[in-house]
Structure formats: C-alpha cells, structure tokens
Amino acid sequence: MMRLLGGKTLAVDSAAAAAAAAAAKKTFDVNQVSQELEQQFKAGIHQKFDAGGQRRGLGA
C-alpha cells in the first residue's frame, strides 16, 4: 500500500535525497516570474477586449 502512495521499498538517506532534490530544482528568479505573469495578463486582456468576436465563459 505504501508503494502506491509513493513510498520506497529501500531505505533512502533523507539528507542525500533532500540535497539531490534541491540541486534538481531551478533557481527562483523573481524578475522572470514577474515578466511572465505580466505577459500572461496582457495576453488575457487583449483576448478579452481587443480580439473582438463572441465572448465566452463565465464572467466574460
């Protein structure tokens, strides 16, 4: 049952696993995330107002 929940059958050193997971993660760049969010926001506003056509969805 633990295997279905993501458990391992072999004992794994938790410190080594945590270090490997931290090395695998990309660094968090606030400026890049901010730029991507702003780009998505502008694309959404453009799609909602400037694209014309029939509005769709809830709250459109």
HTML snippet that shows the backbone in 3Dmol.js (N, CA, C, O; Angstrom):
<script src="https://3Dmol.org/build/3Dmol-min.js"></script>
<div id="view" style="width:600px;height:400px;position:relative"></div>
<script>
const pdb = `
ATOM      1  N   MET A   1       0.819  -1.191   0.000  1.00  0.00           N
ATOM      2  CA  MET A   1       0.000   0.000   0.000  1.00  0.00           C
ATOM      3  C   MET A   1       0.866   1.259   0.000  1.00  0.00           C
ATOM      4  O   MET A   1       0.529   2.231  -0.675  1.00  0.00           O
ATOM      5  N   MET A   2       1.948   1.260   0.724  1.00  0.00           N
ATOM      6  CA  MET A   2       2.824   2.431   0.756  1.00  0.00           C
ATOM      7  C   MET A   2       3.454   2.677  -0.608  1.00  0.00           C
ATOM      8  O   MET A   2       3.740   3.820  -0.962  1.00  0.00           O
ATOM      9  N   ARG A   3       3.669   1.621  -1.369  1.00  0.00           N
ATOM     10  CA  ARG A   3       4.250   1.773  -2.699  1.00  0.00           C
ATOM     11  C   ARG A   3       3.311   2.586  -3.602  1.00  0.00           C
ATOM     12  O   ARG A   3       3.775   3.371  -4.429  1.00  0.00           O
ATOM     13  N   LEU A   4       2.004   2.401  -3.447  1.00  0.00           N
ATOM     14  CA  LEU A   4       1.032   3.156  -4.230  1.00  0.00           C
ATOM     15  C   LEU A   4       1.017   4.629  -3.856  1.00  0.00           C
ATOM     16  O   LEU A   4       0.673   5.479  -4.679  1.00  0.00           O
ATOM     17  N   LEU A   5       1.383   4.930  -2.630  1.00  0.00           N
ATOM     18  CA  LEU A   5       1.410   6.304  -2.157  1.00  0.00           C
ATOM     19  C   LEU A   5       2.761   6.983  -2.382  1.00  0.00           C
ATOM     20  O   LEU A   5       2.976   8.104  -1.921  1.00  0.00           O
ATOM     21  N   GLY A   6       3.677   6.302  -3.095  1.00  0.00           N
ATOM     22  CA  GLY A   6       4.961   6.904  -3.403  1.00  0.00           C
ATOM     23  C   GLY A   6       6.073   6.463  -2.481  1.00  0.00           C
ATOM     24  O   GLY A   6       7.178   6.998  -2.558  1.00  0.00           O
ATOM     25  N   GLY A   7       5.817   5.514  -1.622  1.00  0.00           N
ATOM     26  CA  GLY A   7       6.842   5.022  -0.701  1.00  0.00           C
ATOM     27  C   GLY A   7       7.872   4.171  -1.425  1.00  0.00           C
ATOM     28  O   GLY A   7       7.571   3.579  -2.462  1.00  0.00           O
ATOM     29  N   LYS A   8       9.047   4.107  -0.904  1.00  0.00           N
ATOM     30  CA  LYS A   8      10.127   3.304  -1.468  1.00  0.00           C
ATOM     31  C   LYS A   8      10.264   2.014  -0.683  1.00  0.00           C
ATOM     32  O   LYS A   8       9.965   1.965   0.510  1.00  0.00           O
ATOM     33  N   THR A   9      10.722   0.966  -1.365  1.00  0.00           N
ATOM     34  CA  THR A   9      10.928  -0.291  -0.671  1.00  0.00           C
ATOM     35  C   THR A   9      12.270  -0.303   0.037  1.00  0.00           C
ATOM     36  O   THR A   9      12.428  -0.974   1.057  1.00  0.00           O
ATOM     37  N   LEU A  10      13.235   0.430  -0.491  1.00  0.00           N
ATOM     38  CA  LEU A  10      14.553   0.502   0.130  1.00  0.00           C
ATOM     39  C   LEU A  10      14.652   1.751   0.982  1.00  0.00           C
ATOM     40  O   LEU A  10      14.068   2.783   0.651  1.00  0.00           O
ATOM     41  N   ALA A  11      15.386   1.662   2.075  1.00  0.00           N
ATOM     42  CA  ALA A  11      15.600   2.830   2.926  1.00  0.00           C
ATOM     43  C   ALA A  11      16.533   3.798   2.205  1.00  0.00           C
ATOM     44  O   ALA A  11      17.597   3.401   1.730  1.00  0.00           O
ATOM     45  N   VAL A  12      16.144   5.043   2.122  1.00  0.00           N
ATOM     46  CA  VAL A  12      16.921   6.063   1.427  1.00  0.00           C
ATOM     47  C   VAL A  12      17.351   7.108   2.450  1.00  0.00           C
ATOM     48  O   VAL A  12      16.559   7.518   3.298  1.00  0.00           O
ATOM     49  N   ASP A  13      18.594   7.530   2.368  1.00  0.00           N
ATOM     50  CA  ASP A  13      19.095   8.567   3.256  1.00  0.00           C
ATOM     51  C   ASP A  13      18.350   9.860   2.955  1.00  0.00           C
ATOM     52  O   ASP A  13      18.466  10.387   1.849  1.00  0.00           O
ATOM     53  N   SER A  14      17.596  10.378   3.904  1.00  0.00           N
ATOM     54  CA  SER A  14      16.772  11.552   3.663  1.00  0.00           C
ATOM     55  C   SER A  14      17.605  12.799   3.389  1.00  0.00           C
ATOM     56  O   SER A  14      17.170  13.656   2.620  1.00  0.00           O
ATOM     57  N   ALA A  15      18.767  12.929   3.981  1.00  0.00           N
ATOM     58  CA  ALA A  15      19.614  14.096   3.733  1.00  0.00           C
ATOM     59  C   ALA A  15      20.131  14.081   2.300  1.00  0.00           C
ATOM     60  O   ALA A  15      20.176  15.123   1.645  1.00  0.00           O
ATOM     61  N   ALA A  16      20.518  12.916   1.815  1.00  0.00           N
ATOM     62  CA  ALA A  16      21.005  12.816   0.439  1.00  0.00           C
ATOM     63  C   ALA A  16      19.870  13.062  -0.543  1.00  0.00           C
ATOM     64  O   ALA A  16      20.077  13.688  -1.582  1.00  0.00           O
ATOM     65  N   ALA A  17      18.687  12.583  -0.229  1.00  0.00           N
ATOM     66  CA  ALA A  17      17.540  12.791  -1.107  1.00  0.00           C
ATOM     67  C   ALA A  17      17.153  14.272  -1.150  1.00  0.00           C
ATOM     68  O   ALA A  17      16.804  14.794  -2.208  1.00  0.00           O
ATOM     69  N   ALA A  18      17.216  14.939  -0.009  1.00  0.00           N
ATOM     70  CA  ALA A  18      16.887  16.361   0.041  1.00  0.00           C
ATOM     71  C   ALA A  18      17.910  17.184  -0.738  1.00  0.00           C
ATOM     72  O   ALA A  18      17.542  18.140  -1.421  1.00  0.00           O
ATOM     73  N   ALA A  19      19.176  16.825  -0.644  1.00  0.00           N
ATOM     74  CA  ALA A  19      20.222  17.541  -1.379  1.00  0.00           C
ATOM     75  C   ALA A  19      20.054  17.340  -2.884  1.00  0.00           C
ATOM     76  O   ALA A  19      20.240  18.279  -3.657  1.00  0.00           O
ATOM     77  N   ALA A  20      19.707  16.138  -3.299  1.00  0.00           N
ATOM     78  CA  ALA A  20      19.504  15.864  -4.721  1.00  0.00           C
ATOM     79  C   ALA A  20      18.289  16.624  -5.249  1.00  0.00           C
ATOM     80  O   ALA A  20      18.312  17.132  -6.371  1.00  0.00           O
ATOM     81  N   ALA A  21      17.239  16.702  -4.452  1.00  0.00           N
ATOM     82  CA  ALA A  21      16.036  17.427  -4.865  1.00  0.00           C
ATOM     83  C   ALA A  21      16.318  18.922  -4.974  1.00  0.00           C
ATOM     84  O   ALA A  21      15.829  19.581  -5.891  1.00  0.00           O
ATOM     85  N   ALA A  22      17.100  19.456  -4.047  1.00  0.00           N
ATOM     86  CA  ALA A  22      17.434  20.878  -4.087  1.00  0.00           C
ATOM     87  C   ALA A  22      18.304  21.200  -5.293  1.00  0.00           C
ATOM     88  O   ALA A  22      18.153  22.266  -5.890  1.00  0.00           O
ATOM     89  N   ALA A  23      19.201  20.312  -5.659  1.00  0.00           N
ATOM     90  CA  ALA A  23      20.059  20.539  -6.814  1.00  0.00           C
ATOM     91  C   ALA A  23      19.272  20.447  -8.108  1.00  0.00           C
ATOM     92  O   ALA A  23      19.609  21.112  -9.088  1.00  0.00           O
ATOM     93  N   ALA A  24      18.231  19.633  -8.122  1.00  0.00           N
ATOM     94  CA  ALA A  24      17.442  19.444  -9.333  1.00  0.00           C
ATOM     95  C   ALA A  24      16.505  20.624  -9.591  1.00  0.00           C
ATOM     96  O   ALA A  24      16.135  20.860 -10.741  1.00  0.00           O
ATOM     97  N   LYS A  25      16.112  21.367  -8.564  1.00  0.00           N
ATOM     98  CA  LYS A  25      15.204  22.495  -8.728  1.00  0.00           C
ATOM     99  C   LYS A  25      15.920  23.657  -9.387  1.00  0.00           C
ATOM    100  O   LYS A  25      17.104  23.892  -9.145  1.00  0.00           O
ATOM    101  N   LYS A  26      15.176  24.395 -10.236  1.00  0.00           N
ATOM    102  CA  LYS A  26      15.736  25.591 -10.832  1.00  0.00           C
ATOM    103  C   LYS A  26      15.706  26.718  -9.805  1.00  0.00           C
ATOM    104  O   LYS A  26      14.899  26.701  -8.876  1.00  0.00           O
ATOM    105  N   THR A  27      16.580  27.681  -9.977  1.00  0.00           N
ATOM    106  CA  THR A  27      16.583  28.812  -9.064  1.00  0.00           C
ATOM    107  C   THR A  27      15.362  29.681  -9.347  1.00  0.00           C
ATOM    108  O   THR A  27      14.908  29.766 -10.488  1.00  0.00           O
ATOM    109  N   PHE A  28      14.844  30.307  -8.338  1.00  0.00           N
ATOM    110  CA  PHE A  28      13.645  31.124  -8.421  1.00  0.00           C
ATOM    111  C   PHE A  28      14.045  32.553  -8.739  1.00  0.00           C
ATOM    112  O   PHE A  28      14.633  33.239  -7.903  1.00  0.00           O
ATOM    113  N   ASP A  29      13.727  33.006  -9.954  1.00  0.00           N
ATOM    114  CA  ASP A  29      14.063  34.356 -10.388  1.00  0.00           C
ATOM    115  C   ASP A  29      12.791  35.203 -10.367  1.00  0.00           C
ATOM    116  O   ASP A  29      11.894  35.002 -11.185  1.00  0.00           O
ATOM    117  N   VAL A  30      12.716  36.135  -9.443  1.00  0.00           N
ATOM    118  CA  VAL A  30      11.521  36.944  -9.251  1.00  0.00           C
ATOM    119  C   VAL A  30      11.249  37.809 -10.479  1.00  0.00           C
ATOM    120  O   VAL A  30      10.094  37.964 -10.876  1.00  0.00           O
ATOM    121  N   ASN A  31      12.281  38.368 -11.081  1.00  0.00           N
ATOM    122  CA  ASN A  31      12.082  39.229 -12.250  1.00  0.00           C
ATOM    123  C   ASN A  31      11.497  38.453 -13.414  1.00  0.00           C
ATOM    124  O   ASN A  31      10.594  38.941 -14.095  1.00  0.00           O
ATOM    125  N   GLN A  32      11.996  37.257 -13.649  1.00  0.00           N
ATOM    126  CA  GLN A  32      11.497  36.442 -14.751  1.00  0.00           C
ATOM    127  C   GLN A  32      10.037  36.043 -14.512  1.00  0.00           C
ATOM    128  O   GLN A  32       9.220  36.091 -15.432  1.00  0.00           O
ATOM    129  N   VAL A  33       9.717  35.654 -13.292  1.00  0.00           N
ATOM    130  CA  VAL A  33       8.347  35.273 -12.968  1.00  0.00           C
ATOM    131  C   VAL A  33       7.424  36.472 -13.133  1.00  0.00           C
ATOM    132  O   VAL A  33       6.316  36.330 -13.650  1.00  0.00           O
ATOM    133  N   SER A  34       7.860  37.642 -12.706  1.00  0.00           N
ATOM    134  CA  SER A  34       7.067  38.851 -12.832  1.00  0.00           C
ATOM    135  C   SER A  34       6.806  39.183 -14.295  1.00  0.00           C
ATOM    136  O   SER A  34       5.689  39.548 -14.661  1.00  0.00           O
ATOM    137  N   GLN A  35       7.830  39.059 -15.128  1.00  0.00           N
ATOM    138  CA  GLN A  35       7.671  39.332 -16.558  1.00  0.00           C
ATOM    139  C   GLN A  35       6.711  38.346 -17.211  1.00  0.00           C
ATOM    140  O   GLN A  35       5.893  38.739 -18.043  1.00  0.00           O
ATOM    141  N   GLU A  36       6.802  37.075 -16.847  1.00  0.00           N
ATOM    142  CA  GLU A  36       5.914  36.069 -17.417  1.00  0.00           C
ATOM    143  C   GLU A  36       4.466  36.320 -17.010  1.00  0.00           C
ATOM    144  O   GLU A  36       3.556  36.190 -17.830  1.00  0.00           O
ATOM    145  N   LEU A  37       4.252  36.680 -15.745  1.00  0.00           N
ATOM    146  CA  LEU A  37       2.893  36.974 -15.283  1.00  0.00           C
ATOM    147  C   LEU A  37       2.323  38.205 -15.983  1.00  0.00           C
ATOM    148  O   LEU A  37       1.147  38.229 -16.345  1.00  0.00           O
ATOM    149  N   GLU A  38       3.146  39.211 -16.169  1.00  0.00           N
ATOM    150  CA  GLU A  38       2.690  40.412 -16.847  1.00  0.00           C
ATOM    151  C   GLU A  38       2.343  40.112 -18.301  1.00  0.00           C
ATOM    152  O   GLU A  38       1.356  40.630 -18.825  1.00  0.00           O
ATOM    153  N   GLN A  39       3.140  39.289 -18.947  1.00  0.00           N
ATOM    154  CA  GLN A  39       2.879  38.900 -20.332  1.00  0.00           C
ATOM    155  C   GLN A  39       1.561  38.119 -20.435  1.00  0.00           C
ATOM    156  O   GLN A  39       0.766  38.352 -21.345  1.00  0.00           O
ATOM    157  N   GLN A  40       1.339  37.197 -19.499  1.00  0.00           N
ATOM    158  CA  GLN A  40       0.094  36.431 -19.498  1.00  0.00           C
ATOM    159  C   GLN A  40      -1.112  37.337 -19.249  1.00  0.00           C
ATOM    160  O   GLN A  40      -2.167  37.157 -19.857  1.00  0.00           O
ATOM    161  N   PHE A  41      -0.948  38.309 -18.353  1.00  0.00           N
ATOM    162  CA  PHE A  41      -2.026  39.240 -18.058  1.00  0.00           C
ATOM    163  C   PHE A  41      -2.382  40.071 -19.286  1.00  0.00           C
ATOM    164  O   PHE A  41      -3.556  40.223 -19.624  1.00  0.00           O
ATOM    165  N   LYS A  42      -1.357  40.608 -19.953  1.00  0.00           N
ATOM    166  CA  LYS A  42      -1.597  41.415 -21.149  1.00  0.00           C
ATOM    167  C   LYS A  42      -2.241  40.591 -22.261  1.00  0.00           C
ATOM    168  O   LYS A  42      -3.110  41.086 -22.978  1.00  0.00           O
ATOM    169  N   ALA A  43      -1.817  39.338 -22.405  1.00  0.00           N
ATOM    170  CA  ALA A  43      -2.413  38.476 -23.423  1.00  0.00           C
ATOM    171  C   ALA A  43      -3.884  38.208 -23.093  1.00  0.00           C
ATOM    172  O   ALA A  43      -4.720  38.169 -23.996  1.00  0.00           O
ATOM    173  N   GLY A  44      -4.203  38.026 -21.830  1.00  0.00           N
ATOM    174  CA  GLY A  44      -5.584  37.805 -21.419  1.00  0.00           C
ATOM    175  C   GLY A  44      -6.456  39.020 -21.649  1.00  0.00           C
ATOM    176  O   GLY A  44      -7.590  38.893 -22.112  1.00  0.00           O
ATOM    177  N   ILE A  45      -5.938  40.202 -21.328  1.00  0.00           N
ATOM    178  CA  ILE A  45      -6.684  41.442 -21.556  1.00  0.00           C
ATOM    179  C   ILE A  45      -6.909  41.648 -23.053  1.00  0.00           C
ATOM    180  O   ILE A  45      -7.998  42.040 -23.473  1.00  0.00           O
ATOM    181  N   HIS A  46      -5.880  41.385 -23.852  1.00  0.00           N
ATOM    182  CA  HIS A  46      -6.013  41.516 -25.299  1.00  0.00           C
ATOM    183  C   HIS A  46      -7.064  40.547 -25.829  1.00  0.00           C
ATOM    184  O   HIS A  46      -7.880  40.920 -26.672  1.00  0.00           O
ATOM    185  N   GLN A  47      -7.051  39.336 -25.354  1.00  0.00           N
ATOM    186  CA  GLN A  47      -8.008  38.337 -25.807  1.00  0.00           C
ATOM    187  C   GLN A  47      -9.427  38.721 -25.390  1.00  0.00           C
ATOM    188  O   GLN A  47     -10.383  38.487 -26.130  1.00  0.00           O
ATOM    189  N   LYS A  48      -9.555  39.302 -24.223  1.00  0.00           N
ATOM    190  CA  LYS A  48     -10.881  39.631 -23.712  1.00  0.00           C
ATOM    191  C   LYS A  48     -11.482  40.846 -24.406  1.00  0.00           C
ATOM    192  O   LYS A  48     -12.668  40.844 -24.735  1.00  0.00           O
ATOM    193  N   PHE A  49     -10.679  41.883 -24.633  1.00  0.00           N
ATOM    194  CA  PHE A  49     -11.228  43.133 -25.134  1.00  0.00           C
ATOM    195  C   PHE A  49     -10.895  43.406 -26.594  1.00  0.00           C
ATOM    196  O   PHE A  49     -11.778  43.812 -27.349  1.00  0.00           O
ATOM    197  N   ASP A  50      -9.667  43.200 -27.011  1.00  0.00           N
ATOM    198  CA  ASP A  50      -9.231  43.629 -28.332  1.00  0.00           C
ATOM    199  C   ASP A  50      -9.489  42.606 -29.429  1.00  0.00           C
ATOM    200  O   ASP A  50      -9.579  42.978 -30.600  1.00  0.00           O
ATOM    201  N   ALA A  51      -9.609  41.355 -29.089  1.00  0.00           N
ATOM    202  CA  ALA A  51      -9.735  40.315 -30.110  1.00  0.00           C
ATOM    203  C   ALA A  51     -11.104  40.341 -30.770  1.00  0.00           C
ATOM    204  O   ALA A  51     -11.263  39.804 -31.867  1.00  0.00           O
ATOM    205  N   GLY A  52     -12.085  40.944 -30.139  1.00  0.00           N
ATOM    206  CA  GLY A  52     -13.421  41.002 -30.715  1.00  0.00           C
ATOM    207  C   GLY A  52     -14.069  39.635 -30.714  1.00  0.00           C
ATOM    208  O   GLY A  52     -13.620  38.719 -30.026  1.00  0.00           O
ATOM    209  N   GLY A  53     -15.123  39.508 -31.489  1.00  0.00           N
ATOM    210  CA  GLY A  53     -15.805  38.231 -31.564  1.00  0.00           C
ATOM    211  C   GLY A  53     -16.701  38.005 -30.373  1.00  0.00           C
ATOM    212  O   GLY A  53     -16.918  38.904 -29.560  1.00  0.00           O
ATOM    213  N   GLN A  54     -17.214  36.812 -30.277  1.00  0.00           N
ATOM    214  CA  GLN A  54     -18.148  36.475 -29.214  1.00  0.00           C
ATOM    215  C   GLN A  54     -17.406  36.191 -27.921  1.00  0.00           C
ATOM    216  O   GLN A  54     -16.407  35.472 -27.914  1.00  0.00           O
ATOM    217  N   ARG A  55     -17.888  36.749 -26.846  1.00  0.00           N
ATOM    218  CA  ARG A  55     -17.294  36.487 -25.546  1.00  0.00           C
ATOM    219  C   ARG A  55     -17.742  35.124 -25.060  1.00  0.00           C
ATOM    220  O   ARG A  55     -18.866  34.700 -25.328  1.00  0.00           O
ATOM    221  N   ARG A  56     -16.864  34.438 -24.347  1.00  0.00           N
ATOM    222  CA  ARG A  56     -17.156  33.090 -23.897  1.00  0.00           C
ATOM    223  C   ARG A  56     -16.847  32.932 -22.421  1.00  0.00           C
ATOM    224  O   ARG A  56     -16.037  33.670 -21.860  1.00  0.00           O
ATOM    225  N   GLY A  57     -17.492  31.974 -21.806  1.00  0.00           N
ATOM    226  CA  GLY A  57     -17.156  31.602 -20.446  1.00  0.00           C
ATOM    227  C   GLY A  57     -17.873  32.428 -19.393  1.00  0.00           C
ATOM    228  O   GLY A  57     -18.559  33.404 -19.699  1.00  0.00           O
ATOM    229  N   LEU A  58     -17.700  32.016 -18.159  1.00  0.00           N
ATOM    230  CA  LEU A  58     -18.314  32.709 -17.042  1.00  0.00           C
ATOM    231  C   LEU A  58     -17.586  34.011 -16.763  1.00  0.00           C
ATOM    232  O   LEU A  58     -16.356  34.039 -16.745  1.00  0.00           O
ATOM    233  N   GLY A  59     -18.302  35.052 -16.554  1.00  0.00           N
ATOM    234  CA  GLY A  59     -17.721  36.335 -16.204  1.00  0.00           C
ATOM    235  C   GLY A  59     -17.079  37.059 -17.352  1.00  0.00           C
ATOM    236  O   GLY A  59     -16.347  38.023 -17.131  1.00  0.00           O
ATOM    237  N   ALA A  60     -17.325  36.630 -18.579  1.00  0.00           N
ATOM    238  CA  ALA A  60     -16.704  37.269 -19.750  1.00  0.00           C
ATOM    239  C   ALA A  60     -17.391  38.559 -20.084  1.00  0.00           C
ATOM    240  O   ALA A  60     -17.006  39.234 -21.039  1.00  0.00           O
TER     241      ALA A  60
END
`;
const viewer = $3Dmol.createViewer("view");
viewer.addModel(pdb, "pdb");
viewer.setStyle({}, {cartoon: {color: "spectrum"}});
viewer.zoomTo();
viewer.render();
</script>
